[in-house]
């Protein structure tokens, strides 16, 4: 809600600047009126467009450690030439495996490896398991990170980039351990 108020505040500020600029300009009254009407229509159209974007998955980088709430897999469609997508609904977690952010939807491009891992994790979620995830970069040593780009061919460069592409590990969360209950005196 705060970000929506900030967007509204920015629009009002720009509108006020436009009105002040128009007031002191030497444009004709008709042109000034057209500019004000176009600005008002622009604000309405952009507000409706922004409102539809609220809740869309972000392509931002996933947090290093997260709690998985749900996964949706959209397979590639070769007929329509649409690439597949993986959607994760996750929350960031701290070192004690406690959620520190509210759930957020993340988008990842579909790959065979990530889709297989996501499908296995989704089946575990459907079975009632609580899952945490973490990012793994598939890099075995520091030598793999520090390669000489000038001596590699283009095929080797793409292969090395593929090795450093993040993948995900999904881990089952152990049930919470509660303290032993003491029977009340009867």
Secondary structure, DSSP 4 states (H G I P E B T S, - for coil): -HHHHHHHHHHHHHHHHHHHHHHTS---HHHHHHHHHHHHHHHHHHHHHHHHHTTPPB-SPPPSEEEEEEEEEE--BTTTTBPPEEEEEEEEB-TTS-B-S--EEEEEE--HHHHHHHHHHHHHHHTT--EEEEEE----SHHHHS--TTTS-HHHHHHHHHHHS-EEEEEEPPPPPPPPPPPPP-
